[in-house]
């Protein structure tokens, strides 16, 4: 075998190894770096660029990130999927410090799922006066029942019925019906229970707006992106 042929074989082996191994190695590094960004210890990432050796320049056709139990502000998403197109990473920071630093990003799409159990936990921990909340989500409405400390001197049974909506850079639970001990009444909880803030989008790792909010049995799915609306 001539030296020239051996050199060609070596180059081909390096190229094939790069196509197979480089995406795996960099995807693992990005997944670990994104843990702090999305507030989750369960993160996977997939990087796309052809040929793969061009990844070393920091430009990627697509980066997809999937996280379990991701935390945004005080709300925990059971699942969060992030798709980034035409992303540019600082490769120096990525390779030397395992730090995911985006220099530029094209299209951003986020799909986040919040379960009814998580929404109940959130109400118990963040809304003053609410205790023992139980939340039921279906396609038509969200029903949240709890004990509410009324004026600090009495505990009453409160049921809120409403939906989750997007309002600018905020996602919130908006009450349509307020029941006190299972009877319709005025909103004795005032603004505190009329609109309950859930997530401020500026707390997410990318600048996005609400595209759609879908309520299903037991969960709410948020669709966010950075495209003009």
N, C-alpha and C positions, 0 to 999 in steps of 0.2 A: 504494500500500500504506500503510495507516494505521500510525501509530507504535505503537499497541497490538498490531497483528499482527506488526510487526517485532520487538517486544519478546518476544512469545510464541515466535517463530521462534528468536531468539537464545537464549532460555532452553532451548528444546528441543535446540538444537545443543550447548549446554554440557552438558545432561544426557546426551545420547547420547555425547559425547566422554568424559565422566566414566565412563560405564558401560564404554566400550571401553579407555580409556587408563589410568585410575586403577588397575585391577587389575594391568595389565602393569607399570606403574611401581613399585607397591608390592611386587609379587612379585619383581621384580629386586632391589630394595633388601633384602628379607628373605633372598633367596638369598645375596647377598653377606655379609650379617650372620651367616648360619648357617654360613659356611665355617669360622670359628674354633670354633664350637660343636661341629661334627661332625668336625673335623680333616680337611677335604677341600677341594680347590680346584675340584672339579667338582660343583656344587650347583645344583639348580633348585628353584623353589618356586611353588606356586599358591595364591592366596588367594581365598576365596569369601565374598561378602556381597551381599545384595540389599536395597535398591538399593546400588550400589557406592559412592556418595558417603558412605554410613554408615561405610565403612572408615576415614574420617578420624577417627572417634571411637575407633578402636583395637580394636573388637570384630569378631571374625570367626567365621562359622559353621564354617568349616573351613580349616585350613592343611595343605597336603601338601608335604613336603620329600623330595626324592630326591637321594642323594649317591653318587658313585662313589669307591672307595678311601677310605672314611671310617675314621678311626682312633679306637678307643675303648681307652684305656689303651695297651697295647702291641700289641694285635691290630688288624689291618686288615680291614675288611669290603669285599668287592668291590662290594657294593651295600647301601645302607641306605635304606629307605623309612620315613618318619615321617608319621603322620596325627594331627592335633590338632583336636579338636572344641571349640567354644565357647571359643576362646582370646582373651585380652585382652592386647594389646601396649601398651607405653609408647610412644606415638606421638612424644612429644618426643624421646626417645632415638633412635628409629628415623629420624626425619627430619633431626635435627640432627647425629647422630654415626654414623648407619648401624649402630646397636647394637640387636640383637634382645633385648629384655628382656620376659619374660613376667610379667605381673602375676597372671594366673590361667589355668588350663587345665582343660577338662573331661576328656573321654576322650583317652587317649594310646595309640596303637598303633605298634609298631616291628617291622619285618621286616628282619632282617639276614642276609646271606649270607657265609659264610666258605668259601673254596676249600681244597682239599687242599694246593695249593702254598703258600698263606699259612700254613696250619697247620704245614707243614714248616719254613717260614722262622721262625715263632714258636718252635718247639721248638729250632731251632739257636741262636737268639739269646738265649733266656731260660732254658733249662734247663741248669744247670751239668753239664758232662761229655758232653752230647749233641753229636754232629757228624754232618754229612752225612745228616741225616734225610730219609727219603722216606715220604710219607704216601699211603695209598690209602683212599678213603672210598666205601662202598657203603651200601645201605639197611639192612644187617644189622649192620655193625661198621666200626670204623676200625682200620686196621693201620698202625702207624708203625715203620719199620725204621731203625736208625741205628747208628753206632759210639759206644760209651760208654766214657769213661775211668773204669775201675774202680779206685778208691782211689788214683788218681794214678800208678799204676805199670804199668797194662796197659790196652790197648784191646780191647774185645770187641764182637762183633756182638749187638745187642739188638733184639728185636722186641716191641712192645707191641700188644695187641689189646684194644679196649674201645669205649667210646662217650662221647659228650658229654652231660652231665646238668646240670640246674639244682639248686642247693642253696642255698635262701634267696636271698641277694643275690649269689651267686657262680655262675658257669658254669665247669665244669671237665671235663677229660678223665679218665675213670676207667678204670683198667686191669682187665680181666677175666682176661687171660692174659699171662704174661711168659715170653718165650723167650730163652734165652742160647745163641747160636750154633745157633739153630733147634731147641733142645731145651727142653722144659718144665722150669722150675726155680722155686725160690723167688724172691721179688722182691729180688735183690741190690742193687737201686737204692734199696731202702727206700721211705720215704714220698715221696721226691723223684720217683719214677716211678709210684707207686701212684695218686696223684691229682695231676694237673697243672692248676693254676689258669689259666684263660684270660681271663676278663673279670669284673670286679666291677661289678655293675649300678649302683652308686652313682657310677661314673665316667662313666656316660651322662648326657646333658643333661637327662633327665626321670626322675622316680621311677617305675620300672616293675618288674614281676615276670615270671618266665618263665611263659608260657602253654603253649608247645609247642616241642619241638626235633625237627626232621625231618632225617634223614640221607638223602641221595640220592647218586647216582653222581658223585663228584668234589667234593661240597660238603655243607655243613651249613647249614640254614636255621633261624634263631632267631626265634620269634614271642614278642614281649613286649608287655605292656599294663599299665595301671594299674587294671584292674577287679578287684573282689574275687574271690578264688578259693575 
